[in-house]
């Protein structure tokens, strides 16, 4: 896929109700320009999938879409096989809808846990002592993110943090990064992700600081179900669960500090 084709994939994702961010295409493409595949029927684009490589050991699948009128014709399977071949030899992650869990299991993927999407309208917040993430040395952000995500993703982070209309905040403890979060505008409201923090108090500070940037707007937070304090945070601010995904892996799952992951970056790229 070309960079412009990724815009089409984002349009299809919006039509599916996935509520992508306004600038997701640019950020996602920056992560791995070779990892996006377009399916055509009689020369017309009708399906897509992303298979983003984060180096030789790990990749992530997303944007697995075939237009409804072209489903059941084998195109989806071809896209799936192309993506798996591109990421061959790596551990592969995905966030799939629960209804497709058995199909992914047939390809060797195993369920790790569920992610819950919470959404709601936030009011005014009292914000604690937080910093602008862009004032933190980028190398420090990349290293902290690596500990949370499992592998470094500097190209993606540079685009993600710098995207138009976004806000990024950090909490420092004794001069070291103790958590950070990014808020971005989406088709409906705003999403906070990632939201990484050493503890619930720090996560709460970051959530409040980010939500305070968009008073009265709908805010979305995607939470690993196994992180009970993260679920509690979402419920404390009256966010409601709207749907779930199955986080699944092919190969050895990465050892992620789920107790520090209060918000997933995205369901498309992990």
Backbone as CSV, one residue per row, in Angstrom:
resi,resn,N_x,N_y,N_z,CA_x,CA_y,CA_z,C_x,C_y,C_z
1,UNK,0.831,-1.196,0.000,0.000,0.000,0.000,0.868,1.248,0.000
2,UNK,0.400,2.269,-0.692,1.058,3.563,-0.634,0.562,4.311,0.613
3,UNK,1.215,5.414,0.895,0.775,6.233,2.031,-0.680,6.662,1.832
4,UNK,-1.063,7.025,0.602,-2.441,7.451,0.341,-3.419,6.307,0.530
5,UNK,-3.008,5.089,0.213,-3.874,3.926,0.409,-4.218,3.725,1.881
6,UNK,-3.292,4.074,2.776,-3.555,3.920,4.207,-4.698,4.835,4.638
7,UNK,-4.837,5.989,3.984,-5.992,6.848,4.257,-7.291,6.103,3.969
8,UNK,-7.294,5.323,2.893,-8.475,4.538,2.545,-8.761,3.487,3.618
9,UNK,-7.709,2.833,4.114,-7.885,1.843,5.174,-8.483,2.485,6.421
10,UNK,-8.044,3.694,6.743,-8.585,4.400,7.906,-10.056,4.749,7.670
11,UNK,-10.407,5.119,6.444,-11.810,5.397,6.120,-12.665,4.142,6.334
12,UNK,-12.160,3.001,5.885,-12.903,1.752,6.083,-13.029,1.431,7.573
13,UNK,-11.967,1.686,8.327,-12.007,1.437,9.768,-13.072,2.309,10.431
14,UNK,-13.182,3.549,9.987,-14.215,4.432,10.522,-15.608,3.906,10.184
15,UNK,-15.761,3.392,8.970,-17.057,2.833,8.571,-17.421,1.599,9.390
16,UNK,-16.396,0.884,9.869,-16.627,-0.286,10.712,-16.938,0.094,12.158
17,UNK,-16.835,1.389,12.471,-17.111,1.848,13.825,-15.922,1.800,14.755
18,UNK,-14.698,1.731,14.209,-13.498,1.611,15.027,-12.998,2.956,15.543
19,UNK,-13.567,4.050,15.051,-13.253,5.392,15.549,-11.754,5.700,15.512
20,UNK,-11.150,5.680,14.324,-9.714,5.989,14.242,-9.432,7.462,14.510
21,UNK,-8.176,7.771,14.793,-7.754,9.150,14.970,-7.598,9.840,13.628
22,UNK,-7.705,11.159,13.647,-7.623,11.930,12.409,-6.272,11.767,11.715
23,UNK,-5.224,11.529,12.479,-3.886,11.465,11.906,-3.248,10.083,12.074
24,UNK,-4.089,9.070,12.287,-3.564,7.716,12.477,-2.787,7.221,11.265
25,UNK,-3.273,7.518,10.078,-2.642,6.984,8.868,-1.172,7.392,8.784
26,UNK,-0.900,8.666,9.020,0.477,9.159,8.941,1.363,8.476,9.977
27,UNK,0.841,8.354,11.196,1.625,7.746,12.277,1.846,6.261,12.041
28,UNK,0.798,5.563,11.641,0.902,4.119,11.429,1.874,3.807,10.293
29,UNK,1.783,4.569,9.219,2.659,4.329,8.072,4.116,4.564,8.438
30,UNK,4.357,5.517,9.331,5.727,5.792,9.757,6.347,4.601,10.479
31,UNK,5.507,3.797,11.138,6.028,2.661,11.898,6.675,1.623,11.002
32,UNK,6.077,1.371,9.826,6.616,0.373,8.899,5.949,0.558,7.543
33,UNK,6.525,1.364,6.652,5.887,1.644,5.365,5.662,0.413,4.489
34,UNK,6.373,-0.664,4.762,6.221,-1.880,3.949,5.146,-2.810,4.506
35,UNK,4.591,-2.486,5.673,3.728,-3.431,6.363,2.239,-3.240,6.144
36,UNK,1.839,-2.644,5.006,0.423,-2.426,4.721,0.092,-3.019,3.355
37,UNK,-0.991,-3.794,3.313,-1.308,-4.563,2.105,-2.755,-4.316,1.690
38,UNK,-2.931,-4.136,0.383,-4.226,-3.807,-0.193,-4.722,-4.974,-1.033
39,UNK,-5.987,-5.340,-0.855,-6.607,-6.374,-1.673,-7.492,-5.745,-2.736
40,UNK,-7.363,-6.210,-3.967,-8.147,-5.653,-5.073,-9.032,-6.711,-5.711
41,UNK,-10.140,-6.252,-6.283,-11.056,-7.114,-7.029,-11.406,-6.380,-8.319
42,UNK,-11.023,-6.955,-9.464,-11.215,-6.306,-10.758,-10.593,-4.912,-10.776
43,UNK,-9.416,-4.809,-10.120,-8.684,-3.557,-10.146,-9.147,-2.521,-9.149
44,UNK,-10.144,-2.856,-8.339,-10.665,-1.916,-7.353,-10.268,-2.342,-5.937
45,UNK,-9.820,-1.412,-5.099,-9.462,-1.767,-3.716,-10.704,-2.147,-2.907
46,UNK,-10.653,-3.338,-2.301,-11.822,-3.811,-1.554,-11.441,-4.401,-0.193
47,UNK,-10.157,-4.462,0.129,-9.751,-5.033,1.413,-8.343,-4.598,1.781
48,UNK,-8.001,-4.786,3.047,-6.667,-4.392,3.505,-6.300,-5.134,4.774
49,UNK,-5.026,-5.087,5.100,-4.513,-5.596,6.371,-3.171,-4.915,6.624
50,UNK,-2.853,-4.706,7.888,-1.530,-4.204,8.245,-0.776,-5.285,9.003
51,UNK,0.511,-5.337,8.769,1.406,-6.293,9.436,2.689,-5.546,9.757
52,UNK,2.640,-4.778,10.815,3.743,-3.866,11.146,4.847,-4.621,11.874
53,UNK,6.043,-4.533,11.322,7.209,-5.155,11.939,7.903,-4.158,12.856
54,UNK,8.125,-4.590,14.093,8.882,-3.791,15.045,10.285,-4.368,15.226
55,UNK,10.850,-4.847,14.133,12.166,-5.462,14.196,12.071,-6.959,13.933
56,UNK,13.156,-7.686,14.146,13.208,-9.102,13.769,12.449,-10.039,14.695
57,UNK,11.977,-9.545,15.852,11.383,-10.459,16.833,9.888,-10.278,17.035
58,UNK,9.315,-9.133,16.619,7.924,-8.860,16.980,7.218,-8.064,15.895
59,UNK,5.949,-8.397,15.688,5.103,-7.660,14.760,3.672,-7.648,15.251
60,UNK,2.841,-6.835,14.606,1.459,-6.698,15.055,0.536,-6.566,13.849
61,UNK,-0.585,-7.297,13.893,-1.572,-7.277,12.823,-2.715,-6.329,13.156
62,UNK,-3.246,-5.672,12.129,-4.395,-4.793,12.313,-5.023,-4.455,10.975
63,UNK,-6.017,-3.605,11.014,-6.692,-3.143,9.789,-7.131,-4.298,8.894
64,UNK,-7.579,-5.383,9.492,-8.004,-6.541,8.704,-9.464,-6.329,8.302
65,UNK,-9.635,-5.800,7.094,-10.956,-5.387,6.626,-11.164,-5.847,5.182
66,UNK,-12.320,-6.410,4.915,-12.788,-6.646,3.549,-14.171,-6.019,3.443
67,UNK,-14.402,-5.245,2.412,-15.704,-4.608,2.244,-16.796,-5.686,2.230
68,UNK,-17.918,-5.432,2.900,-18.938,-6.474,3.113,-19.363,-7.215,1.860
69,UNK,-19.509,-6.532,0.755,-20.007,-7.179,-0.467,-18.973,-8.105,-1.115
70,UNK,-17.723,-8.064,-0.628,-16.689,-8.922,-1.193,-16.236,-10.009,-0.221
71,UNK,-16.919,-10.145,0.884,-16.559,-11.183,1.850,-17.050,-12.545,1.362
72,UNK,-16.342,-13.580,1.819,-16.710,-14.934,1.420,-16.174,-15.349,0.064
73,UNK,-15.282,-14.562,-0.516,-14.729,-14.856,-1.839,-13.266,-15.295,-1.777
74,UNK,-12.715,-15.416,-0.573,-11.340,-15.856,-0.423,-10.311,-14.744,-0.349
75,UNK,-10.755,-13.506,-0.558,-9.804,-12.398,-0.535,-9.233,-12.177,0.861
76,UNK,-10.092,-12.295,1.861,-9.634,-12.111,3.231,-8.550,-13.104,3.603
77,UNK,-8.702,-14.338,3.180,-7.702,-15.360,3.469,-6.375,-15.028,2.811
78,UNK,-6.416,-14.538,1.579,-5.181,-14.169,0.890,-4.471,-13.015,1.605
79,UNK,-5.236,-12.029,2.045,-4.639,-10.929,2.788,-4.008,-11.441,4.082
80,UNK,-4.727,-12.317,4.781,-4.241,-12.889,6.040,-2.932,-13.640,5.826
81,UNK,-2.886,-14.459,4.790,-1.681,-15.241,4.508,-0.514,-14.338,4.122
82,UNK,-0.805,-13.276,3.391,0.246,-12.316,3.010,0.843,-11.655,4.248
83,UNK,-0.020,-11.271,5.178,0.449,-10.612,6.400,1.289,-11.561,7.247
84,UNK,0.840,-12.797,7.398,1.598,-13.767,8.193,2.949,-14.056,7.557
85,UNK,2.984,-14.118,6.243,4.256,-14.357,5.558,5.216,-13.197,5.774
86,UNK,4.700,-11.971,5.736,5.548,-10.793,5.930,6.191,-10.792,7.317
87,UNK,5.453,-11.285,8.306,5.956,-11.285,9.685,6.523,-12.645,10.104
88,UNK,6.813,-13.486,9.156,7.305,-14.824,9.440,8.550,-14.784,10.336
89,UNK,8.573,-15.686,11.317,9.710,-15.774,12.218,9.607,-14.891,13.441
90,UNK,8.546,-14.090,13.528,8.364,-13.179,14.652,7.205,-13.645,15.535
91,UNK,7.228,-13.243,16.794,6.005,-13.272,17.593,5.066,-12.220,17.008
92,UNK,3.788,-12.596,16.863,2.814,-11.693,16.245,1.655,-11.464,17.213
93,UNK,1.324,-10.215,17.429,0.189,-9.862,18.263,-0.960,-9.314,17.443
94,UNK,-2.147,-9.353,18.006,-3.313,-8.719,17.397,-4.360,-8.452,18.469
95,UNK,-5.211,-7.486,18.189,-6.415,-7.238,18.985,-7.602,-7.501,18.077
96,UNK,-8.241,-8.651,18.253,-9.333,-9.038,17.386,-10.680,-8.963,18.082
97,UNK,-11.726,-8.789,17.290,-13.067,-8.839,17.863,-13.305,-10.248,18.396
98,UNK,-14.079,-10.344,19.460,-14.256,-11.633,20.129,-14.869,-12.675,19.207
99,UNK,-15.711,-12.236,18.265,-16.378,-13.177,17.373,-15.402,-13.898,16.452
100,UNK,-14.220,-13.304,16.216,-13.227,-13.907,15.318,-12.155,-14.685,16.071
101,UNK,-12.295,-14.798,17.373,-11.253,-15.426,18.186,-10.955,-16.846,17.746
102,UNK,-11.999,-17.625,17.447,-11.794,-19.013,17.035,-11.068,-19.097,15.696
103,UNK,-11.371,-18.172,14.784,-10.692,-18.168,13.489,-9.208,-17.883,13.641
104,UNK,-8.863,-16.950,14.527,-7.455,-16.653,14.762,-6.762,-17.838,15.443
105,UNK,-7.486,-18.507,16.322,-6.921,-19.683,16.987,-6.592,-20.779,15.977
106,UNK,-7.380,-20.881,14.915,-7.113,-21.877,13.879,-5.776,-21.632,13.184
107,UNK,-5.295,-20.385,13.239,-3.993,-20.052,12.645,-2.865,-20.094,13.662
108,UNK,-3.160,-20.589,14.868,-2.119,-20.746,15.877,-2.035,-19.639,16.898
109,UNK,-2.946,-18.672,16.846,-2.944,-17.584,17.835,-3.600,-18.054,19.129
110,UNK,-3.062,-17.610,20.244,-3.591,-17.984,21.550,-4.012,-16.739,22.315
111,UNK,-5.121,-16.864,23.028,-5.643,-15.745,23.806,-4.730,-15.456,24.984
112,UNK,-4.397,-14.173,25.179,-3.609,-13.742,26.330,-4.497,-13.062,27.377
113,UNK,-5.329,-12.147,26.924,-6.246,-11.431,27.813,-7.178,-10.591,26.947
114,UNK,-8.129,-9.948,27.578,-9.041,-9.066,26.864,-8.676,-7.606,27.140
115,UNK,-8.906,-6.771,26.147,-8.848,-5.326,26.321,-10.262,-4.777,26.278
116,UNK,-10.567,-3.857,27.169,-11.902,-3.267,27.251,-11.825,-1.807,26.832
117,UNK,-12.672,-1.425,25.891,-12.766,-0.009,25.516,-13.794,0.680,26.405
118,UNK,-13.337,1.701,27.124,-14.203,2.538,27.944,-14.374,3.887,27.257
119,UNK,-15.568,4.442,27.362,-15.825,5.732,26.736,-16.811,6.520,27.593
120,UNK,-16.662,7.834,27.594,-17.583,8.675,28.328,-17.209,10.130,28.236
121,UNK,-18.114,10.954,28.701,-17.885,12.401,28.686,-17.337,12.836,30.032
122,UNK,-16.207,13.463,29.996,-15.531,13.860,31.230,-15.851,15.309,31.572
123,UNK,-15.837,15.611,32.858,-16.062,16.973,33.308,-14.759,17.705,33.531
124,UNK,-14.785,18.657,34.437,-13.576,19.409,34.766,-12.693,18.607,35.709
125,UNK,-11.389,18.801,35.596,-10.447,18.035,36.402,-9.476,18.960,37.119
126,UNK,-9.098,18.531,38.296,-7.977,19.150,38.987,-6.709,18.407,38.552
127,UNK,-5.767,19.125,37.996,-4.570,18.478,37.476,-3.409,18.653,38.437
128,UNK,-2.648,17.590,38.600,-1.478,17.630,39.463,-0.251,18.103,38.702
129,UNK,0.903,17.805,39.247,2.152,18.258,38.654,2.562,17.314,37.533
130,UNK,2.338,17.751,36.308,2.729,16.984,35.143,3.557,17.881,34.224
131,UNK,4.290,17.241,33.329,5.154,17.967,32.396,4.714,17.693,30.969
132,UNK,5.123,18.565,30.076,4.913,18.349,28.652,5.900,17.266,28.200
133,UNK,5.380,16.214,27.607,6.243,15.093,27.214,7.313,15.528,26.222
134,UNK,7.009,16.529,25.409,7.992,16.953,24.411,9.228,17.595,25.043
135,UNK,9.143,17.923,26.341,10.305,18.480,27.029,11.196,17.400,27.630
136,UNK,10.737,16.145,27.580,11.532,15.013,28.072,12.439,14.549,26.931
137,UNK,13.712,14.263,27.183,14.580,13.763,26.107,13.940,12.565,25.389
138,UNK,13.916,12.637,24.068,13.224,11.607,23.288,13.795,10.222,23.555
139,UNK,15.084,10.110,23.757,15.698,8.812,24.039,15.134,8.211,25.326
140,UNK,14.836,9.061,26.302,14.248,8.578,27.551,12.828,8.065,27.316
141,UNK,12.085,8.746,26.453,10.719,8.304,26.135,10.751,6.958,25.419
142,UNK,11.652,6.822,24.460,11.764,5.566,23.715,12.111,4.412,24.648
143,UNK,13.011,4.638,25.578,13.426,3.579,26.496,12.300,3.215,27.462
144,UNK,11.609,4.211,27.984,10.495,3.911,28.892,9.394,3.157,28.142
145,UNK,9.099,3.609,26.937,8.079,2.951,26.122,8.470,1.506,25.810
146,UNK,9.757,1.278,25.561,10.217,-0.088,25.275,9.904,-1.023,26.429
147,UNK,10.073,-0.553,27.645,9.791,-1.397,28.808,8.316,-1.772,28.889
148,UNK,7.450,-0.908,28.393,6.010,-1.136,28.444,5.499,-1.916,27.244
149,UNK,6.092,-1.647,26.076,5.609,-2.243,24.831,6.331,-3.541,24.474
150,UNK,7.552,-3.684,24.965,8.311,-4.905,24.713,9.448,-4.752,23.739
151,UNK,9.318,-3.838,22.789,10.364,-3.573,21.800,10.384,-2.069,21.526
152,UNK,11.509,-1.530,21.062,11.553,-0.088,20.748,10.780,0.231,19.478
153,UNK,10.163,1.397,19.437,9.406,1.838,18.254,9.590,3.343,18.051
154,UNK,10.833,3.790,17.851,11.106,5.231,17.792,10.439,5.946,16.633
155,UNK,10.390,5.325,15.457,9.774,6.012,14.310,8.296,6.268,14.566
156,UNK,7.631,5.281,15.107,6.218,5.445,15.423,6.021,6.527,16.487
157,UNK,6.796,6.459,17.564,6.620,7.407,18.666,6.857,8.845,18.218
158,UNK,7.835,9.045,17.379,8.119,10.401,16.916,6.903,10.985,16.198
159,UNK,6.261,10.174,15.363,5.071,10.633,14.649,3.880,10.757,15.594
160,UNK,3.737,9.812,16.503,2.570,9.756,17.393,2.536,10.946,18.349
161,UNK,3.671,11.241,18.950,3.738,12.337,19.908,3.599,13.694,19.214
162,UNK,4.072,13.771,17.976,4.062,15.041,17.260,2.864,15.273,16.373
163,UNK,1.875,14.401,16.394,0.746,14.555,15.470,-0.073,15.803,15.798
164,UNK,-0.636,16.449,14.776,-1.414,17.678,14.999,-2.617,17.432,15.912
165,UNK,-2.891,18.393,16.766,-4.061,18.328,17.615,-3.927,17.457,18.844
166,UNK,-2.764,16.837,19.026,-2.576,15.933,20.159,-1.997,16.670,21.358
167,UNK,-2.118,16.043,22.522,-1.462,16.524,23.740,-0.738,15.353,24.370
168,UNK,0.450,15.577,24.857,1.218,14.515,25.509,1.769,15.034,26.826
169,UNK,1.627,14.236,27.861,2.033,14.649,29.191,2.876,13.567,29.845
170,UNK,3.721,13.976,30.792,4.618,13.060,31.494,4.642,13.408,32.974
171,UNK,4.943,12.402,33.769,5.211,12.598,35.190,6.645,12.164,35.446
172,UNK,7.392,13.014,36.120,8.784,12.727,36.452,8.902,12.483,37.951
173,UNK,9.710,11.504,38.318,9.999,11.218,39.725,11.503,11.157,39.884
174,UNK,12.044,12.079,40.678,13.491,12.176,40.881,14.232,12.280,39.550
175,UNK,13.647,13.052,38.657,14.272,13.311,37.373,14.100,12.230,36.334
176,UNK,13.409,11.144,36.680,13.214,10.037,35.745,11.747,9.922,35.354
177,UNK,11.519,9.457,34.148,10.166,9.300,33.644,9.435,8.220,34.434
178,UNK,8.278,8.587,34.997,7.478,7.642,35.782,6.145,7.340,35.123
179,UNK,5.931,7.888,33.944,4.704,7.616,33.209,4.477,8.671,32.148
180,UNK,3.739,8.294,31.101,3.380,9.281,30.089,2.089,8.852,29.398
181,UNK,1.441,9.827,28.792,0.209,9.563,28.065,0.062,10.520,26.903
182,UNK,-0.710,10.076,25.903,-0.964,10.880,24.711,-2.468,10.903,24.450
183,UNK,-2.986,12.074,24.173,-4.384,12.258,23.785,-4.426,12.739,22.348
184,UNK,-5.315,12.132,21.542,-5.394,12.529,20.138,-6.855,12.661,19.700
185,UNK,-7.130,13.554,18.753,-8.498,13.725,18.257,-8.886,12.588,17.320
186,UNK,-10.122,12.119,17.459,-10.632,11.006,16.655,-11.934,11.409,15.972
187,UNK,-12.449,10.512,15.154,-13.703,10.778,14.458,-14.809,11.124,15.449
188,UNK,-14.777,10.458,16.600,-15.723,10.755,17.677,-14.938,10.973,18.966
189,UNK,-14.851,12.204,19.396,-14.170,12.514,20.649,-12.664,12.388,20.565
190,UNK,-12.079,11.963,21.686,-10.627,11.852,21.810,-10.269,10.513,22.448
191,UNK,-9.114,9.985,22.053,-8.593,8.769,22.676,-7.332,9.093,23.466
192,UNK,-7.205,8.439,24.609,-5.979,8.513,25.395,-5.252,7.178,25.238
193,UNK,-4.071,7.235,24.685,-3.294,6.033,24.494,-1.977,6.354,23.792
194,UNK,-0.866,5.876,24.286,-0.821,5.020,25.463,-1.022,5.813,26.749
195,UNK,-1.308,5.084,27.816,-1.277,5.622,29.167,-0.477,4.629,29.998
196,UNK,0.805,4.915,30.133,1.737,4.055,30.858,2.149,4.760,32.141
197,UNK,2.177,4.027,33.247,2.546,4.658,34.520,3.043,3.613,35.502
198,UNK,3.875,4.072,36.414,4.434,3.178,37.419,3.401,2.723,38.443
199,UNK,2.358,3.526,38.640,1.346,3.161,39.634,0.044,3.880,39.301
200,UNK,-1.011,3.531,40.056,-2.335,4.082,39.778,-2.393,5.588,40.007
201,UNK,-1.716,6.073,41.029,-1.729,7.509,41.307,-1.145,8.303,40.147
202,UNK,-0.039,7.813,39.606,0.583,8.497,38.474,-0.319,8.436,37.249
203,UNK,-0.922,7.281,37.017,-1.844,7.139,35.889,-3.022,8.093,36.033
204,UNK,-3.525,8.237,37.250,-4.648,9.135,37.504,-4.249,10.581,37.205
205,UNK,-3.057,10.973,37.622,-2.571,12.330,37.329,-2.525,12.580,35.828
206,UNK,-1.995,11.619,35.100,-1.866,11.774,33.655,-3.229,11.803,32.978
207,UNK,-4.120,10.898,33.386,-5.455,10.864,32.794,-6.156,12.207,32.993
208,UNK,-6.110,12.716,34.209,-6.778,13.985,34.507,-6.166,15.139,33.715
209,UNK,-4.838,15.161,33.613,-4.171,16.230,32.876,-4.543,16.206,31.403
210,UNK,-4.666,15.015,30.836,-5.019,14.896,29.417,-6.489,15.200,29.191
211,UNK,-7.365,14.632,30.023,-8.797,14.868,29.856,-9.140,16.342,30.072
212,UNK,-8.369,17.014,30.920,-8.612,18.435,31.169,-8.373,19.285,29.924
213,UNK,-7.651,18.740,28.961,-7.394,19.479,27.723,-8.642,19.577,26.851
214,UNK,-9.630,18.681,27.086,-10.820,18.641,26.230,-12.077,18.579,27.109
215,UNK,-12.325,19.574,27.938,-13.466,19.520,28.858,-14.793,19.349,28.132
216,UNK,-15.606,18.426,28.629,-16.920,18.187,28.049,-16.927,17.272,26.844
217,UNK,-15.756,16.843,26.383,-15.681,15.983,25.200,-15.726,14.515,25.613
218,UNK,-16.103,13.656,24.683,-16.044,12.222,24.903,-14.587,11.767,24.875
219,UNK,-14.228,10.927,25.843,-12.867,10.412,25.953,-12.922,8.892,25.937
220,UNK,-12.005,8.281,25.197,-11.925,6.828,25.067,-10.615,6.352,25.669
221,UNK,-10.701,5.257,26.439,-9.517,4.647,27.041,-9.636,3.138,26.881
222,UNK,-8.626,2.509,26.254,-8.607,1.063,26.039,-7.734,0.416,27.099
223,UNK,-8.340,-0.439,27.916,-7.712,-0.917,29.144,-7.539,-2.438,29.127
224,UNK,-6.337,-2.948,29.471,-6.196,-4.389,29.676,-7.041,-4.835,30.868
225,UNK,-7.904,-5.812,30.633,-8.819,-6.242,31.692,-8.081,-6.727,32.935
226,UNK,-6.878,-7.280,32.748,-6.132,-7.823,33.883,-5.581,-6.745,34.813
227,UNK,-5.539,-5.510,34.336,-5.072,-4.404,35.179,-6.272,-3.813,35.913
228,UNK,-6.569,-4.358,37.082,-7.749,-3.939,37.837,-7.693,-2.458,38.213
229,UNK,-6.546,-1.912,38.672,-6.505,-0.474,38.937,-6.828,0.376,37.709
230,UNK,-6.468,-0.100,36.512,-6.795,0.641,35.292,-8.296,0.622,35.037
231,UNK,-8.923,-0.522,35.263,-10.377,-0.613,35.145,-11.032,0.313,36.161
232,UNK,-10.494,0.311,37.380,-11.034,1.178,38.423,-10.915,2.654,38.046
233,UNK,-9.800,3.014,37.423,-9.599,4.402,37.003,-10.687,4.812,36.008
234,UNK,-10.928,3.957,35.015,-11.947,4.279,34.012,-13.322,4.428,34.657
235,UNK,-13.636,3.522,35.560,-14.953,3.560,36.208,-15.071,4.739,37.165
236,UNK,-13.956,5.132,37.788,-13.976,6.247,38.727,-14.392,7.546,38.034
237,UNK,-14.040,7.680,36.753,-14.400,8.874,36.006,-15.606,8.631,35.099
238,UNK,-16.382,7.606,35.460,-17.697,7.347,34.856,-17.619,6.999,33.369
239,UNK,-16.491,6.425,32.956,-16.424,5.877,31.601,-17.136,4.529,31.587
240,UNK,-17.795,4.234,30.486,-18.578,3.018,30.369,-17.940,2.064,29.356
241,UNK,-17.961,0.749,29.622,-17.441,-0.201,28.628,-18.336,-0.237,27.399
242,UNK,-17.720,-0.149,26.222,-18.503,-0.142,24.980,-18.221,-1.359,24.101
243,UNK,-17.006,-1.911,24.152,-16.747,-3.214,23.532,-15.404,-3.747,23.981
244,UNK,-15.116,-4.978,23.574,-13.893,-5.649,24.001,-13.170,-6.236,22.793
245,UNK,-11.883,-6.432,22.961,-11.099,-7.164,21.964,-10.347,-8.292,22.662
246,UNK,-9.959,-9.259,21.869,-9.137,-10.365,22.361,-7.698,-10.104,21.965
247,UNK,-6.824,-9.869,22.942,-5.390,-9.759,22.643,-4.844,-11.179,22.519
248,UNK,-4.355,-11.488,21.335,-3.875,-12.834,21.031,-2.466,-12.748,20.463
249,UNK,-1.723,-13.846,20.618,-0.355,-13.906,20.114,-0.103,-15.217,19.391
250,UNK,0.680,-15.096,18.351,1.248,-16.258,17.677,2.715,-16.315,18.085
251,UNK,3.129,-17.433,18.670,4.496,-17.517,19.178,4.540,-17.126,20.643
252,UNK,5.735,-16.948,21.148,5.933,-16.637,22.559,5.454,-15.223,22.872
253,UNK,4.461,-15.064,23.745,3.973,-13.720,24.066,5.051,-12.889,24.755
254,UNK,5.088,-11.602,24.492,6.047,-10.735,25.204,5.662,-10.617,26.678
255,UNK,6.652,-10.459,27.525,6.404,-10.314,28.961,6.172,-8.835,29.264
256,UNK,4.923,-8.420,29.172,4.575,-7.019,29.356,4.190,-6.740,30.806
257,UNK,4.558,-5.573,31.332,4.155,-5.190,32.690,2.718,-4.654,32.670
258,UNK,1.752,-5.551,32.592,0.365,-5.133,32.428,-0.107,-4.235,33.568
259,UNK,0.483,-4.378,34.752,0.074,-3.547,35.877,0.493,-2.083,35.692
260,UNK,1.311,-1.821,34.670,1.723,-0.449,34.380,1.088,0.077,33.092
261,UNK,0.300,-0.758,32.425,-0.361,-0.365,31.182,-1.799,0.002,31.515
262,UNK,-2.059,1.295,31.616,-3.387,1.792,31.966,-4.191,2.176,30.733
263,UNK,-3.531,2.229,29.585,-4.203,2.508,28.332,-3.370,2.000,27.177
264,UNK,-3.981,1.188,26.311,-3.302,0.639,25.138,-3.101,1.759,24.110
265,UNK,-1.994,1.699,23.375,-1.728,2.742,22.379,-2.783,2.737,21.293
266,UNK,-2.981,1.579,20.644,-4.022,1.450,19.621,-4.296,-0.026,19.396
267,UNK,-5.506,-0.343,18.967,-5.844,-1.719,18.644,-5.249,-2.149,17.305
268,UNK,-4.862,-1.191,16.465,-4.325,-1.526,15.147,-2.840,-1.879,15.186
269,UNK,-2.073,-1.172,16.024,-0.622,-1.370,16.052,-0.098,-1.841,17.401
270,UNK,-0.987,-2.113,18.359,-0.553,-2.635,19.636,-0.355,-1.572,20.700
